[in-house]
Amino acid sequence: MFWCTINITKEVAVHIRELPFSIPISGVIRLDGESVTIIVNRAETNISLEAGVPPGKRISLEEGKTMYDVILEAAWEVIRRKGFNRFSAPELYSIALEKYPHLNRGSFTSRVIACTPNHPSYKHHKSRRDYFSHIGPGLYWLNEKYIRDETPNEDILQNQRKLSNDQ
């Protein structure tokens, strides 16, 4: 253990706000699976590296998967559950939360807009994805080229083609 005594008079102490110093120490850091052990002199500290992310922090997706992949999968699931191709960003978000409970709503919604070329705010994003069309305030649909073959109702595609041609 290292002890140091510094004598400072009362007159000097009034003017000192910080007293910079350095102490050379040596120690060991051990990485062991999901924990880190730091040993300095005789003091030992263990840090657990558990999987999990506090809300508002970065999340980890499966390797090779992006937030855009999560958004597209959520759209497929919404269409499968509802039976028609019209949804809002909050609907996509609630579906995505089922698998990824630490998603940030603002980041998610922003990326939905980044996938919607006809949305007024698309110009602020660089993703250049074209998954969705903005069909009204807060409403989107999945563009035809991204609709899966197992979509439950062929009328979805026919109605969407008709509405796309009208716009």
C-alpha positions as CSV (number, residue, x, y, z in Angstrom):
1,M,0.0,0.0,0.0
2,F,1.3,3.5,-0.8
3,W,1.0,6.4,1.7
4,C,1.9,9.9,1.0
5,T,1.7,12.9,3.3
6,I,1.6,16.5,1.9
7,N,1.8,19.4,4.2
8,I,0.2,22.5,2.9
9,T,-0.3,25.7,4.9
10,K,-3.8,27.2,5.2
11,E,-2.8,30.3,3.1
12,V,-1.7,28.1,0.2
13,A,-4.7,25.7,0.4
14,V,-7.1,28.6,-0.2
15,H,-5.6,29.2,-3.7
16,I,-5.3,25.5,-4.7
17,R,-8.3,23.9,-6.4
18,E,-6.4,21.0,-7.9
19,L,-3.1,19.3,-7.1
20,P,-2.1,17.2,-10.1
21,F,0.1,14.2,-9.4
22,S,0.9,10.8,-10.8
23,I,1.8,7.5,-9.1
24,P,3.3,4.7,-11.1
25,I,1.5,1.5,-10.4
26,S,1.6,-1.9,-11.9
27,G,-1.1,-4.5,-12.2
28,V,-2.7,-7.3,-14.1
29,I,-5.9,-7.5,-16.2
30,R,-7.3,-10.9,-16.7
31,L,-9.9,-11.6,-19.4
32,D,-11.9,-14.7,-18.6
33,G,-14.9,-15.5,-20.8
34,E,-17.6,-13.1,-19.7
35,S,-15.6,-11.3,-16.9
36,V,-12.6,-9.1,-16.5
37,T,-10.5,-9.1,-13.3
38,I,-8.2,-6.2,-12.5
39,I,-5.6,-6.6,-9.9
40,V,-3.5,-3.6,-8.7
41,N,-1.1,-4.3,-5.8
42,R,-3.4,-6.4,-3.5
43,A,-6.7,-4.8,-4.6
44,E,-8.8,-6.9,-6.9
45,T,-11.9,-5.8,-8.9
46,N,-14.2,-8.0,-11.0
47,I,-16.3,-6.7,-13.9
48,S,-19.0,-8.9,-15.5
49,L,-19.5,-8.6,-19.2
50,E,-23.0,-9.9,-19.4
51,A,-25.0,-9.7,-22.6
52,G,-27.7,-7.1,-22.4
53,V,-27.9,-3.4,-23.0
54,P,-29.4,-0.7,-20.8
55,P,-32.2,1.3,-22.5
56,G,-30.9,4.1,-24.7
57,K,-27.6,2.4,-25.5
58,R,-26.4,0.6,-28.6
59,I,-27.8,-2.8,-29.2
60,S,-26.2,-5.8,-30.7
61,L,-28.0,-7.6,-33.5
62,E,-27.0,-11.0,-35.0
63,E,-23.9,-10.8,-37.0
64,G,-24.5,-9.4,-40.5
65,K,-27.9,-8.0,-39.5
66,T,-28.7,-4.3,-39.6
67,M,-31.5,-2.2,-38.1
68,Y,-32.9,-2.0,-41.7
69,D,-33.1,-5.8,-41.7
70,V,-35.1,-5.7,-38.5
71,I,-37.4,-3.1,-39.9
72,L,-38.1,-5.1,-43.1
73,E,-38.7,-8.3,-41.0
74,A,-41.2,-6.3,-38.8
75,A,-43.0,-5.1,-41.9
76,W,-43.3,-8.7,-43.2
77,E,-44.7,-9.7,-39.8
78,V,-47.2,-6.9,-39.7
79,I,-48.5,-7.8,-43.1
80,R,-48.7,-11.4,-42.2
81,R,-50.7,-10.7,-39.0
82,K,-53.0,-8.0,-40.4
83,G,-53.6,-9.6,-43.8
84,F,-53.1,-6.2,-45.6
85,N,-50.2,-4.0,-46.5
86,R,-50.7,-0.8,-44.5
87,F,-49.1,0.1,-41.2
88,S,-47.6,2.8,-39.0
89,A,-44.1,3.1,-37.7
90,P,-45.3,2.4,-34.1
91,E,-46.8,-0.9,-35.3
92,L,-43.5,-1.9,-36.9
93,Y,-41.7,-0.8,-33.7
94,S,-44.0,-2.9,-31.4
95,I,-43.4,-6.0,-33.6
96,A,-39.6,-5.4,-33.6
97,L,-39.7,-5.0,-29.8
98,E,-40.9,-8.5,-29.4
99,K,-37.5,-9.8,-30.6
100,Y,-35.3,-6.8,-29.7
101,P,-36.6,-5.3,-26.4
102,H,-33.8,-2.7,-26.2
103,L,-34.6,-0.9,-29.4
104,N,-34.7,2.9,-29.3
105,R,-38.0,4.3,-30.6
106,G,-36.5,7.4,-32.1
107,S,-33.7,5.6,-33.9
108,F,-36.1,3.0,-35.2
109,T,-38.6,5.6,-36.5
110,S,-35.9,7.6,-38.1
111,R,-34.7,4.5,-40.0
112,V,-38.3,3.8,-41.1
113,I,-38.3,7.3,-42.7
114,A,-34.8,6.6,-44.2
115,C,-36.4,3.6,-46.0
116,T,-39.3,5.8,-47.5
117,P,-38.2,7.8,-50.5
118,N,-41.4,9.8,-50.9
119,H,-41.4,10.9,-47.2
120,P,-40.6,14.6,-46.9
121,S,-37.8,13.9,-44.4
122,Y,-36.1,11.2,-46.5
123,K,-33.7,13.8,-47.9
124,H,-32.0,14.0,-44.5
125,H,-31.0,10.4,-44.6
126,K,-28.3,8.6,-46.6
127,S,-29.6,5.0,-46.5
128,R,-31.1,5.2,-50.0
129,R,-33.3,2.2,-49.2
130,D,-36.7,2.1,-50.8
131,Y,-38.7,-0.4,-48.7
132,F,-41.7,1.7,-48.0
133,S,-44.1,4.3,-49.6
134,H,-45.5,7.0,-47.4
135,I,-49.3,6.9,-48.1
136,G,-50.6,9.4,-45.6
137,P,-49.8,11.0,-42.3
138,G,-48.1,8.2,-40.3
139,L,-49.0,5.5,-42.7
140,Y,-46.8,3.4,-44.9
141,W,-46.9,0.3,-47.1
142,L,-44.2,-2.1,-48.1
143,N,-43.3,-1.6,-51.8
144,E,-44.2,-4.5,-54.0
145,K,-40.6,-5.7,-54.8
146,Y,-40.1,-6.4,-51.0
147,I,-43.4,-8.3,-50.5
148,R,-42.8,-12.0,-49.8
149,D,-44.3,-14.6,-52.0
150,E,-46.2,-16.1,-49.1
151,T,-48.3,-12.9,-48.6
152,P,-51.7,-14.1,-47.6
153,N,-53.9,-12.3,-50.0
154,E,-53.3,-11.5,-53.7
155,D,-55.7,-8.6,-53.4
156,I,-53.1,-6.8,-51.4
157,L,-50.8,-6.6,-54.5
158,Q,-53.7,-5.7,-56.9
159,N,-54.9,-2.9,-54.7
160,Q,-51.4,-1.6,-54.1
161,R,-50.7,-1.6,-57.9
162,K,-53.9,0.3,-58.5
163,L,-53.1,2.9,-55.8
164,S,-49.5,3.2,-57.0
165,N,-50.6,4.0,-60.5
166,D,-53.1,6.7,-59.2
167,Q,-50.3,8.6,-57.3
